[in-house]
Amino acid sequence: MRELEDIPLNQALKDYRKRNQLSQQTLADILNIERSTLSRYEKGTRLPTGEVLKRINQFMPWLINHGNPLDAIFDYIKVRFNGFTPEEVITKILNLQPEFFTTEDYSAKYYPQVLGYGNIKVLSDPNKASQGVLIELTGQGCREYEQVFGEDGLEWTNFFAVCLHNNGVFKRIDIAINDYLPILNIPDVINRVKQGNFSSQFKKYSGNFAGLTPSDDNDDIAYTTGETIYFGTPKSNLRIVFYEKDQEQADKYDQLPEDEAIKNRYEVRFKNDYAEDIAVKFLECADNMWLVLGVIDHYVTLLDWPKQANIPRNEWQISQDWLDLLKDVEKVKLVTKPRKYDFQKSFNTLAHQYGSTIAITRELDKAMGTALLDTLVNGSKMKPRQEKILAAALAEHDEIVKDRDWHGNEDW
């Protein structure tokens, strides 16, 4: 990651302007000053003060961010709790007052009741307590919750600790890195990826390479003319997204891209086991920026095409801008929890999708003296896949394991 500590203001101004391909007149218009005044700032013969300095800090916050042109934010959080009522989740987990939550006039999939305090949502199904209670924080919801706990001197680590202490199951966590310089040129990154100048542990990449970004997976970067690249698929437990934030905001609010402070955004989306793993790792390091940069570094690398022919791919050089972004971070590998192969997943699917139909059929049988449910069960046959699931569910550990001494096998 490129550090800009101790760089003089005049040099930072010039660096910002050139990186964003702005003329002196354009940047002067953004700062609402004369071009000649900006020229003096860049030469160091005059220093900005007052409102001009505030305006500069708005567009170049790294000048007051310890010299770091990046910052990281939580952009989406979804965590489920079993054995809690919605009111208990609001009071014990979120530490808020239930009377300030209102019942929303919409429902979510599997969760017909949605309570909201601004963009802080608590979802539940009063008729299916087994589904648990879900906390959902969108990007704006994360900002609103930060405002609430920040006034008490608390941080995200406090929230994550409370969730894990109460056996909360993190279903999704999005962490976004804002790049104010920008360090990477997204269209150039896309071109290099399309040319194969990268290495990745993802099997697929996709995105908007010219035109509209497809709506996807709670994606609030849809319908932008800015360029976007995705590593991974919508169903992946890990997905990395790079996009031109300035263009997305400009399209959204009908403004000029150069009027937007954040140039690029690098998002990492964690689901299911990976979300749980990243929650634990965050509590260990308490630094979401270094954590997510470490994940990016482990799963994707931009490379330079070698100048000489026949150079093995594993000897290609890492691109300098990639080193600027990820300098000094340690790679972070995500892990999944070991689980016993069992029948529970199939049963959960049956309960969620057909539980109500089975209940109706059972009551009809009672009222009418029929045996529809028994007829359905007795007439159903297992396919080979279901037979394997049944065998695995009934098998003992010694039957599943091939060789108890495999770790000491001398033939390896």
N, C-alpha and C positions, 0 to 999 in steps of 0.2 A: 504494500500500500504506500502510495507516495505521500511523504510528509512535507508540509509547507511551513513548518515552524520557523520563525525568525526571518521569513522572507519579507522584505520591505513592502509597504502598501503600494508604492508605485509599480513595483515589479509584479505584484499580485494582480493589479488592475490590467496591466498589459498582457499578462499570461491569460487571464480570463477572457479578454477581448479576442485574442488571437485563436485560442482554443475553440471559441464559438464563432469564429469567422465573422466578427463584427467590425464595421468601420468605426473610427473614432466618433463620427457624427451619430451613428446608430446608438452606441453606448452612451454618448452624451445626452441623447434624447430620452433614453431609459432613465438616466439619473436626473433628468430635468435640469441640465446645466449646459453652458456653452461648450462647443467643441474645443475652443482655445483653453478653457478652464481644465477640461479633461487632459489636454496635451501637457499642461503644467503639472497636473497630478502625476502623470506617467513619467515625466522627466524628473520628478522629485523636487521641483522648485517651489511647489505649493502643496499644502496638506488640506484635505477636506475636513470640514467641521460640521457640527449641528445636524440639520436634516439631511444633508448630502451624505454624511458619514453613516447615518441610519439607513439611508437608501442603499449604500454600498454594502453594508452588512446584511441587508435583506437578500441581496443577490450573491454575496460571497461570504456566507456564514462561517466558512472555515477560518476566516480571520479572527473569529472569536470562539472557535471550536477547537482550541488547542492545536491549531494548525492542521486539522484533519478535514479534508474536503468530503468526507463520508460521514453519514450518521445512520443508525439502525433503529427501526421501530417494529413493534409487534403490529401486524396488520390484519390478523384474523385469528380468533381462538374459539375452539369448540371443545367443551369438556363435559362428561356425563357423570352423574352421581346416582348410585343405587341406594335405596333405603332412606331417602330424604323426600320431604314434601317440597313443593316450590317455595313455600314460605321459609322453610329451614335453609334451603340453598341461598335465598336472598339474605337472610340474617347471618347464618353461620359461615357461609363461604364468601359471599360478596361484601358482607358487613354493611348492608344497606337496610333501610326501613321499607317493609312491604307496602305500607300505605301510599307510597309515592309511585308504585308501579301500577300501570293501567293495563286492562285486558285489550289486546290488539284485535282489530276486526279482520284478521286473516289467520290462517293456520299454516303449519309447516308439515312436510311429509312425516308421517308417523306421530306427529305432535300437534293435536288439534288446538291445544290451549297455549297461547303465547302471551306472556306478561312482559311489559316493556317499561324501562325508565330511559327515555331517549332511545339511543341505539344499543343499550344494554338489555339483552333479551334472556328470558328464562322460559324454556319450552317444556311441556309435559302433556301427558294423556291421563286425565282423571280416571279413565276406565281401565287403564293398563299400567299399574304402578311398576310392573316388572320392567318396563322400558326405561325406567329411571327419569331423572330430570336433567335437562341439558342447559348449560350456559352457552350462549352464542354472542361473541363480540366481533362485529365487523371492524373495518379500519377506523371508522368514526366512533364506534363503540369503545374501541381500545383507547382512543384519545379522551373520550369522556370519562372512562374509568380511571385513567391516569390522573385526570383533574381531581377526581374524588379522593383517591388514596394519597395523592401527592400532597394534599393540604395537611395530611396527618404525618408527613415525613416518611411515608412508606414507599416501597418500590415493587416492581414486578416479582422480584424474588419472594416477597412476602405472600403474594397471591398464589404463586406456584407451590410454595411450601404448604399453604393451607389446603390447596387442592389435593396434593399428594398425601398429606397427612390424613385426609378424609376419604382416601381411596378413590379419588376422582380419576376417571379414565379419559385421557386426552385423545380426542378423535381427530383434531386438526389444529395445527399451529402454522401460521404464515409469518415469516420475518422478512422485512423489506429493507434494503440498503439504498439510501438516497445518495446520488452522486451529483455534486454541485459544479464540477469542473466542465465537462465530464472527463473521466480518465479513459473510458472506452468509447469508441465510435461504433454505435450499434450497427449501422449499415455495413461497415467494414467487417465487424465480427461475423455478421451473417454471410458475407461473401467468402470469408475464410472458411467458415464451417461448410458451406456448399462446395467449396473446392477441396474439402477433406483435410484442411490444415488445423486439425484438432484431434484430441483423444478424449474419449468419454466412456464411462461405464453404463451409459444409457444406450439402449438399442435403437431408439428413435428420437428424431428431433422434428419440429414443425414450426409453423408460425406465419406471421404476416411479413412477406418479403417485398410487397409492393401492393398497396391497396388497403382493404379493411381487415382488421384483426377479427377472427371469428369469436363469437361469444362462447364462453367455455367455463364450466366448473366454478360458478360464483365469481366469474371474472369481471372485475370492474374496469378492465382496460379494453373492453370491447368497443368496436366501431371507432377506432382511431386510425388516422392515416399515417401515424408514426409506425416505425418498423419494430417488430417484436420477434423474438425467437424463444421457443420452448424446448427444453430438454426433458424427455419423459412424456408420458401420456396423461390424459385427465384421470385415468384410473390408477396411476402409479402412486405408491405411498410416498414417493419423493418426486418433486417436479421443480425445475429451476427455470425461471423466466427472466429474460432481459428485455427491457423495452424503453422507448424514448418517452420519458415522463413529460417533458416539456411539450411535446407534440400532442400527447394524450390530453393534458390539461388545457392546451390552447383550443383543441377541437371541442372539448366539453364546455368551456366557458366563453367560446368565441373571442379568444385573445390571440396575441402574437406569441409564438414560441419563445422569442427572446425576452418576453416579459415574465417568463416563468423561472423561478430560482432553481428548482430541481431539474437537472438535465436528463439524467438516466435513473432508472430504478432497476435493482437486481433483487428479485424475489425468490425465496425458497419456501416451498409449500410441503409441509410434513403431514402425513396422515397415519392414523392407526398406530402400529407399533413404533414407527419412526417418530410420530408425534410424542409418544410416551418417552421414548429415548431422549429426544431433544429437550424435553421438559426437565428430565433428571440431569442432563449435561449442563443445562442453563443454571440450575441451582448450584452445581459444582463450580462453575466459573463466573457466573453473574455478569457475563459480557456477551450480549446477543450478537454484536457485530463480529467479534473475532470468532465466535462459534459458527455463524453462518458463512463467513468467508472461508473458514476451515472446511466446511462441508462442500462448498463450491470447488475449492482447491482439490479435494479428494476425488470428485466425480467428473470434473471437466477441466481440460487444459487447452489453451490456444497455442498453436505452434507456428513457427516460421518455415516456409518452404525452403529447403536447403538450396544454396547457390550451386553446389556441386551435385552431379548426378550419382545415383547408386548409393546414396547415404541411407543406412537402415533407419526405419521410422523411429526406433527407440533412441536414436541419436540426434533427432531433430531438436533444434533449440526452442525453448519457450519464448513466446512473443514478449517484447519488452513492456508493452502496455498491460499485459496479463501479470507480469512481475510487479509493475507499479501498483496494480490493484491488490495483489495478494501477498506482497512482501512481508516476510517474517511470521506469517500465520502458520500454525500447525494443522496438518490435515486432520479432518474429523470424519471417522467412519461410523456410520449408523448401524445399529444392531437391532435385531428383533428378539422378542422374548421366546425362549424355548417353550413349546406347548405340546402336551400329549395329544396325539391324533385321536379325536373322539367324535361322537355322534351329535354333540351339542350344536354345531353350526347348522346341520341339516334340520334339527328340531326347531331352532330359532327361526329358520326360514319358513317352516311349516306354520309355526305359531303366528308370525307376523303377517303372512300373506293369506292364510286360510283359517286362522283360529276362529274368527267370527262366523264363518260359514259352517265350520264343524259344530260350533255351539248352537246355531240355529237348527241344524240337522238333528242334533241330540234332543233338543226340546220338542221338535216335531215328532220324533219317534216316541217320546213320552206321552205327548198329547193324543196322538193318533194310533198308537199301538203298532207302529211300523218298525222296521229294522233297517232303515236306509243306511245308517252309519255302519252297521255290521256287514251289510251287503257290499258297501264300498271297500271296507278293509279286507274282507275275505276274497273279494274279486281282484285285489291289487297284487301285482307280481313284481318282484325285484328284478332289475337289470343287473348285468355283471358288475357295474360300478357300485350299486347299492349292496350287492353281496359282499364286495370287498370292504365297504364301510362297516357292515355288520360284523364281519370277521375281525376287523381291527378293533371294534368296540368291545368285543367279547374276549379278545386275546389277552394273555398274561404277558408281563414284560419279557420273560425268558423266551416266549414264543416269537416275539417281534424282533429281538436282537439276534443277529446271525452269529456273531462271535464275540463273547464277553471279553476276550483278550486281544481284540483287534488293534488296540493302541500299542501293543508290544510285538506285533507281527514282524518276524525277522525277514520276511520276504519283501517288505516295503523298501 
